Amino acid sequence: MWEKLQQIWKIKDVRNNVLIVLGLLVIYRLVAHIPVPGINVENLRSFLSGQQAFQLLDLFSGGTVKNFSLIMLGVAPYITSSIIFQLLTMIVPKLEEMQKEGESGQQRINMYTRWLTVPLAFLQSFAMIRLLGSSSKAILPPDMSLFTMITIMTAITAGTMFLVWIGELISERKVGNGISLLIFAGIVSAVPSAFASAMVNYTSADFYTFLMFGVIAIATVVGVVFINEGQRNIPVNYAKQMRGRSVYGGSSTHLPLRVNMAGVIPIIFAISLVVLPPMIAQFFVNARAEWLKNGAEFVIRLFGNQAFYGIAYFLLVFGFTYFYTSVIFNPQKVAENLQKNGGFIPGIRPGKETEGYLQAIVSRINLIGASFLGLIAVLPMILSSASGSQALTIGGTSLLIVVAVAIESSKQLESQITMHEYDRI
């Protein structure tokens, strides 16, 4: 590890990229402490203490929700917009063709994603204000006018777009995924205060709770590394081809299929969606139609139930693992590319049979990856209900994201170091 750090510092381009990314993360944390004026922060924290979904949102935004910061929504609207467009590319032929255009098509889809983020952030900020306004606690200013509300919503939307811009700048530096690193920074920033609070309030009765948290932490780190690094190697042979007087091919290699191709994206997607229904329901809490009002209150109560919340969370993580894997790995394209280059899997015919074989393999290893991610996501909730500690509720998911993002960033840094080594040779 120390050798890698020394190499990063010695190579100018890599060192500059790392320093710029660290600088952008510092700016993100500074902005996270700029609150919207006029909010009763103490009443807000008291209200959010019993809201499981909003505790997760607050965690991944780095404590910006409980402070009612300008960037209180974090990158959640952008993630929701990304989900929508990834679904649309599978349904709308024009968007599917655009995606096949390569980098230029992907840039256009990214542009549309950013455009959709603006109204989504505006709506989510309005839902958050309505949620706080419906609380029995005096959180919002008593003289909240329409102009003040629109001003707050505009400021929060601008904060979200500012984070999206910072995330894209980080991604350009090839030190990791920008959005994932922002969430990583938000989680890590909460560790010192959480640790200090735990030490101050520690009693001998909390020993087993801390022991469970330690076991979960170690098991999560080991499990994430094991699953992330695990892969199924599919043997591939290339037939000999005559081109003029030269012979090409005749080699053997393998096609690596990772157990967890989707990384932490399913967790992030699931958190964004599990927070959305209660937010939308806040629009209709004071509706004149009785059935609409009752439906909104039912949704809010339903997502406040920890058992239902855990089941929904697990199913979303499980489903998004399969969905995102299908987005990034297309067995049909892989089979076509193998056939064009004269490659084949021993014992499997090229073309449709190869495609079906790869699809079956991916589905089986996805079952392991999706089950692991879902289990890590909900296991702390089960233990927290037994121990009564809310810290365990968010511990497993936090460690999962932190470890996975750290592994991804370290790999990108290693690839940059390797490229510079090749250049030097």
N, C-alpha and C positions, 0 to 999 in steps of 0.2 A: 504493500500500500504506500509506504513512504517513498519507494522508488517511483511509483506512478505520480505522486504529488511533485516530486522533484522534476520529473519529465514535463509535467504540465507547466511548472514555473519556468523551466528553461526554454521551452518553445514559445516564441513571442506571440504568434497568432492564437494559440490555445490559451495562453495566459491572459491575453486581452479579452478573449471571449468569456472566460470565467469571471474576470473582474467586472466586465460590463453586465453580465447576468446578475452577479451579486449586488451591483449598484441598483439595477432595476428592481430587485427584490426588496432592497432597503427603501426605495421610493414607495413601493407598494405598502410596506408596513407603516411608513410615515403617514400616508394618506388614510390608512385604516383607522387612525386615531383622530381624524377630523370629523366631529359629529355634526349632525343637523341640529341647529339651535332650537331651543324651546321644548326639548323632550325631557321628561322626567325619567332619568336613566335608572334610578333605584326601583321605581314602580315597573319599568320595562323588564328589568332583570328578574323581579319577583314573578311577573306574568309568564316569562319564558321558561322559568324553572320547571314548570309542569308540562311543557310542550315538547314531546319527544322529537318530532320531526324538525322543529325549529332549533332544537339543541344541536342536531346534526348539521343543519344549515349554518348555524353560528360557528360550529367547529371548523367546517371546511372553508369558511370565509375569514377565519382568523379572529373571531370575536367581534366582528363588525356589526352583527345583528344586535347583540345586547348593548352595544354602544350607540346604535342607530347612526352608524357612520355613513358618509357619502357613498361608500362602496359596500353597503350592507348586503346587497344581493350577490356580491361576488361575481363569478362567471356563470352562475346558474342559468340566466336567460340565454346566454350563448350556447351552453350545452343543450338546452331544450331546443333551440333553433337548429343545432347540428343534428339532433335526433330526427326532427321533422324532415329535414332535407335528405338525410340518409334513407328514410322511409320513402320519400317521394322519388328518389332516384331508382327505386325498385318498382315504382308504379307508373310514373310519368315517362313515356318513351323519349321525349325531348331531353329531359334531364339525364336519362340513361345514356343517350348518345353524347351529351356534353361531357359526362364523366369518362367516356371512352376516348375523348380527344386528348387525354394526357394532361400535362401540366397546365396548359391554357384553359382547358375545360374545368379543371379543378379550381383554378383561380376564380373563374366566374361563379362557380357554386359557392366558394368561400365568400365572395362579395355578396351574393344573395343571402347567405347565412348571417352576415353582419347586418344587412338591412333588416332582416326579420328580428334580429336581437333587439333593435330599438323599440318597436311596439310591445314586444314581450316584456322587456324591462319596465316599460311605462305601466303596463297592466299589472305586473307583479308588485311594483311599488305602490300602486293604488290599492291592491288587495291587502298589502301589509298595513297600510294606513287604516283601511277599513277594519282590519282585524284588531289593531290596537285601539281604534275608536270604539269598538263594540265591547271592549274589556271593561269590567267594573272598576278597574284601577285608573286613576287619572294619569295617563301617559302622555297624550297629545296636549298641545296648548289649548286652553279653554276657549279662546277666541279664534279657532282655526277657520279661516275664510277660504273661499274657492281659489283665490289668487295664491294664498300661502300653500295650499295643497298642491296646486299645479307646479309651483316653484320647487317644492320638496321633491315631487315626482320627477321633474326635469333634472334636478341635481343628482338624484340617485341613478337615473338613466345614463347621464353623462359619466358618472363614476364607473358604471358597468362597462361602458364603451372604452373608457380609459384603461381598465384592466385588460380588456380584449386586445387593445393595442400593445400594451406591455407584454402580454402573452405571446403575441406574434413576433415582437422584437426578440424575445428570448428564444423562440423556436428557430429564428433565422441564425442564431449563434451556434446551433447544433450542439448544445449542452444538455438537451432534454426537451421534452414537450413543454411548451410555455404554460399552457393551461394547467397541466399536471403539476408543474413546479410551483405555480401560484398556490394551488391547493396544499401542496407539500409545505410551503412556507407558512401558510395559515395554521396548519396543524402543529408544526414544530414551534411556532411562536407561542402557542398555548401551554407548552410543556413546563417552562420554568414556574409560571404562576400556579399551575395545577399541582406541581411537585411541592412548592412552598406551602400551599394550602393544605395538602395532605399531611405534611410534616407537622404543621401547627396544630391541626385537629386530630392528630394520631392518638389513639388510645389502645390499650392492650386488647380490647374487644375487636379491633380492626385488623388484627394480625392475619386471620384466615382470609379476609378480603384482599389484603395486600399480597398474600401468598397466591391466591387464585389469579390475581392480576399478573403476577410475575410468571406463573405457569402459562397463562394465555399469551403473554408477550413473547416468551421463548418459543412456544409451540408455533405461534404465528410467523415469527421470523424464520424459523427452520422450514416450516411448511411453504411459505411464500418462495423462499430461495429454491427449495426442492421442486415445486411445481413450475416455477418460472423457468428454471434451467432444464427441466425434463423435456425430452423430445423423442419422437418415434422416427427412426431413420428408415426410409423406404428405399431399397436398393434400385438403382437405375443403371441399365447398360446401354451403351451407344454402339449401334452397328457400324461396321466399316463401310466407308463410302469412297468411291473412286471419282476424283475430279481431275481430269486430264491424266497426268502420270503420277499424281500424288494420291496418297491414301489418308483419309481423315476418319476420326472416330475410333471405335474399337476399345474404348475405355469404359471403366466402371466407376460409378460414384453413388451418392445417395441423396435423397430428397428429405430434408429435415422438416418434420411436422411437430410444432411445439404443443405441449399439453395445454398451455394457456396462451393462445395467440392474441387474445383480446386485452391482456394486461389488466390495468385497473379501470379501464373505460367502462365496463359494465357496472362497477360499483358507483362511479361518478354519475352515470346515466340514471341508475336506479334511485339515487338520492335526489336528483333533480326532479324526477317524476313523482316520487312518493310525497314530496312537499307540495306538489302542484294542486291536487284535489282539494285539500282544506283551504288553500289560498283562494281557489276559484269559488268555493262554497261561501266565502266571506262576502262575495258580491250580492248574495241572495238571502243573507240572514234577515234583513229587514224588508224583504219583498212583501208586496201587498197580497199576492196570491198565497193562500195558506199552504197549499201542497208544495209550492216552491220553497217557502220558508222552512217547512218541516223537513224537506229533502236536504236542504243545506245544513240544517242542524244535525241531521242524521249522519251526513258525511263527516262533519267535524267530530262528532262523538265516535264514529267508527274508526277514524284514523288516530283518535286519542287512545283507543284500546290497544294495549301493548301486544296482545296475542295476534290480533288482526294485522297490526302494523308489522310485526315480525314475519308473518306468513307472506304478506304482500311484498315486503322487502326481499325475502328469499326468492320468491317467484320472479320478481323483476330482475334481480341479479342473474338468476339462472337463465331466463329468457334472453336477456341482453347479451350474455356470453355467446349463445348460439347465433344471435342476430349479427353481432359485430364480427364474429369469426367469418360468417358468410359474406360480409362486406369486404373484408381484407384478403380472404382466400377463396378463389373461384376454381373448383376442381375442373370445370370445363376448359378454362383458359390454360391451366397447367397441363392438362392432357393434350390439348392442341399444340402447345409449345414443345412438349416432349416429342410428339409425332413429327412435327416440322423439322426438328433437329436430329431425327433418327434415333431418339431415345425410347426405351420401353422398360416396363417393370417385368422382371423374369416371371413367366407363368401367366402373365396378364396380357391380353391383346391390346394393341394401341387403339385410341379413339374412345368409343362409348364405354367399353369394359374398363379401361383405365380410369375414366371419369367416375364411374360407379364405385370402383374399388377405393379411390381416394376419398370419395364422399362418405363411404362406410367407415373408413379409418378415422376421418376427421370427426364424424358423429360419435364414435366410441370414445376417442380421447377427450372430446369436448364434454362428455358426460362427467368425466373425472374433474376436469378444470372447472366446469360450471358448479358442480356439487361442492367443490372445495371453496370457491369464492362465496357461494351462498351460505355455507356452514360457518365460515369465518365471520360473515356479516351478522348472523343471528345468534351465534353461540354466546357472545358477551351479554346479549339481552336475556338469555335464559339464565345465565349465572347471576346477572344483576337482580333478577326477580327473586332468586334464592338468597342472595346476600343483602339486598336492599341498598346496594351502592350504585349510584348513577354513573360513576366513573367507569365501571366495567362495560356499560352500555355502548360507549363510544370507543373503548380501548382497542378492540380487535380490528374494527374497520380502519381506525387511524393508523395502526401499525401496518396493516395490509398496504395501504396507499403509500405510506412513508418508505417502506422497504422496497416495494415494487418500483416507485419513482427513482429511488436511489440507485437501484440496479440498472434501470434504463439509462439514467444520466451517466453512470460510470462506463457503460458500454459505448455510448456515443463519444465520450472523452477518449476511451481507448482506441476507437476507430480513427479519431483525429490524430492521435499520437502515432498510430501505425502508418497512416498516410504520409505524415512528415518523415517517418523513417524511410519509407520507400522513395520519397523525393530526394532524400539525402544520399541514398544508395545510387 
